[in-house]
Amino acid sequence: MQEKVVGPPKSEASSTMIQLEGPRISSLLGLKNVWLSEFSIWPAEVA
């Protein structure tokens, strides 16, 4: 019944962190995710 408490999905955890950080951080993370998906060839340091 309390599976979420035992081990919440990574997506939910990240979403919670985004809400805690704020909309500005959320938009930055969203843009970063888009760049990572669009330019997945680039090294992690660039992103």
Buried (B, 14 or more C-beta within 10 A) or exposed (E): EEEEEEEEEEEEEEEEEBEEEEEEEBEEBEEEEEEEEEEEEEEEEEE
